[in-house]
Amino acid sequence: MSERATFIPTSKYLSISDQYGLVYWNNSLHHMPDCTAAVEWSAERLACNGLFAMDDFIGPSRFQWTERMLDYCNTFRRNLPSEVLAGAKPVTRPTIERMLDVDPSEAADSSSIVPALKSVFPRVDIAFTGGTIYHLALNDILAKIQDESQELKAALMIDDALSLMGENHYAVALSVQ
């Protein structure tokens, strides 16, 4: 049995015995060291008929992109005009050591978010919103792509298709307690 980090919020404004009508995680749940504990804590804080809401990164923990994700991104990029790719490097997976050096909280346990939501909130509604292309493949080159360009339209269409195939980095979730 592995040890899990303990999630205990600290604030002079928050009594952990309080009940709330809304618990909302906006691009912050993925920074928790134990997302399951954070989702459980959220459920415990909800009043009867309270709403849990989340809009967050749910991709691989510590940005450990799968080979499939990397292949999709780099294949997409190889088909872009050379002026868009000028100076850009292929999309790669960062080392865990690099992630810990830069921000130890970044995507610390993000791959646990969806399983935790489904376990803690059995009737949760989750809308997966993609990200394989727009988060990874466009990250360092988006400024070089025109707003209404064919490249941008293609990127969003491919991202939508990948999302339907289960390749997601982001999701929105709602559940009434």
N, C-alpha and C positions, 0 to 999 in steps of 0.2 A: 504494500500500500504506500503510495507516494504522499509526501506532505504537501499541503496546499497553503499558499499564503493566506493570511487572514485579512479580510476587507473590513475595516472599521473606519467610517468617515469621522473626521474631527472638525468641529466648527463651534464657535461660541453661539451661533444662531440656530443650531439644529439640535434638538433633543432627540436621541435615537428611539425614544418611546412614543414620539408623535406619529400620527397617522395623517396621510395626505390624500387629496383627491387626484393628484397627478404626480407621477414620477417620470421625468423626462431625461433621457440620455441623448445629447446631441454631440456626436463625434467625440465622446469621452469614455464610453464604456470600453472601447478597445485599449485604453490605457490602464485598465485595472489588472493587477497581477493574477487575479482569479475571477474570471468573468462569471462563472457559475455562482460563486459566493455573492458577487455584486448583484446579479439578477435575483437571487434568493432574498438578499437584503431589501431590494426594491419591492418585491412582493410583500414582504413583512411590513413595510412602511405604508402600503396602500390601504386606505379606508375602504369600507364596503362600497362596491360600485366605482372604485377609483380606477383611473386610467394609467396604464403603463404605456409609454411612448418612447421609441428609439429611432434615431437616424444615425447610422454609424458604419464604420469600416468593419466588415465581417470576414475579410480575406485571411490568407495564411498568417499564422503567428510569426512575428519577427520578420515579416516580408519574405518568407521562404517560398517564393514563387515556384510553382510546379514547372517541370520541363514543358508540359503542354502550354501553360500560360506564356512562358518565354518564347516558345515556338510561334504561337499566334501573334505575339507582339512584334517579334523580329521579322516574320514573314510580311506582316502588314507594313512595317517600316521600309522594307526592301522595295516595296511597290510605290513609294512616295517619290515625288520629284527630287532631284539631287539638291536643289536649292533649299528645300525644306530640311533635308538631312545634313546639310553642311555643318561639319564639326560635331555631329551627334554620334554617340557610341551605341553599340547594341545594348538592348535591355538585358541586364544581368541580375542575379540574385545577390543581395548583400550578405556578407558573412554575419553570423550571429554576434561575433565579437564586435564588429563595426556597429551593428544596431545597438548593442549595449553601451558602447562608447559614446555614440551620438545622442541617444535618448533611451535609457533603460525601460521606460514605460511604453515606448512605441510598439503597438501591436503585440503587447506582452502575452496575451492569451486570446487573441481575437478569433482564432478558429474554434473556440469553445462557445462563442456567443449564440449561434443558431441552435446547437443542441441544448444549451441552457434555457433559451427561450421556450423551446418546444417541451422541455421537461417541466419547467416551473409554471408556464402558462399554457396548458394543453389546448386552449382555444385561440392561441395567438394568431393574428393575421400578419404574415410577412410578405412584403413586396421586395423582391430582389431587383436591384437597380444597376447591375452590371459593374463595369470598372476595369475589366481586363485591358481593353484598348484605351479608354479615355484616362485611366489612372496610370497605366504603365507605358503604353506605346506613345502617348502624346505628352507625357509629363515634361520633357525637356524641349519639345519642338512646337507646342501648341501656338506659341506667339508668332511662329512663322507661317501659320496656316490662316487663310482668309476666312472670315465668319461664314459666308455662304458658299464656300468652295466645295467642289466635288469630293476632295479629300476628307473634309470634315463630315460631310454627309455620309460618305462611305464608312468612316470611322465609327460614327454613331450607329449605323445600320449593322455593322459587324459586331459592335459591342452588344447591341440588343440580341442578335442571334446567339452570341456566346452566352449571354445571360440565360436565355432559354435552354441552353445546353448545360446549365449549372455552373458556368464560370462567372462567379460574382465576387466583387470586392466590397460592395455596399448593399445595405438593405434598410428598409423602413419597417418598423414593427409596431403594432398596436394590440393591446389586450385590456379588457375590463376585468377587474378582480371580482 
